[in-house]
């Protein structure tokens, strides 16, 4: 029996082994990348039972991604290998100056052909959380419809729906993104934006006001990730803040939001308070930033406990 189901695209991510523009790079290291699957991996490492719904190409990279997830303990029974469309690919460029760039080769990928027919209502039975993100509606209209249908199925099964806006302006323009994501958010229970995403969605630059504006759309709980300022949760009659963990060095910030979501959800699954769940989210998010891949830094439950004994974190 699964306790969390997530839905989204996972790609192969080829990370440049040296710094510089991709045109001058000769070697890449193979990783996996995909926000909602990253969250599933994080939850499995923390001792939960996640499943992941998606489509991958019936190709070498699709088999690699599926086998990787299976090896991490994520259920892949609802992953379809598509013989007609390929697994998406992303490249990560490393620059000594400026931000790291992620370059996608994912248009027409198998996941962009996700459709409501990929959903099995029985897969949501007994599940406590369904997690998805704003990347899917940007991939295609059928992927958007799949998200909406999955939210309905999750609610019918009694699960809460958590949603990370994951604004990716390389996939669509800001106005369309805002309009579509506000429509999806209205159907969700818990929304986990970064501060900049909360501002894009609401026009409010103050994170607390932005959180309240998102709550006004429907969700009962909004959790805003504030980077070096930690995180805050706004629920009915409650505002809770948790400080960030101090990191000596950030190796790669990509994937921190997914780590945060896994840690926060793990706290909620354990019945912890909002404050404790935020602190675990901050810890797992910080761990994700300590390595170059998205998922390699996600800690196991044993590693969380070791970190807790050396740092002032929840429990
Ligand atoms: O959340 C980290 C993601 O940005 C990365 O894994 C790739 O899902 C991804 C995307 O679509 O950008």
Boltz pocket constraint, residues with backbone or C-beta under 6 A from the ligand:
constraints:
  - pocket:
      binder: B
      contacts: [[A, 9], [A, 32], [A, 33], [A, 34], [A, 35], [A, 36], [A, 38], [A, 135], [A, 168], [A, 254], [A, 255], [A, 256], [A, 257], [A, 258], [A, 294]]
      max_distance: 6.0
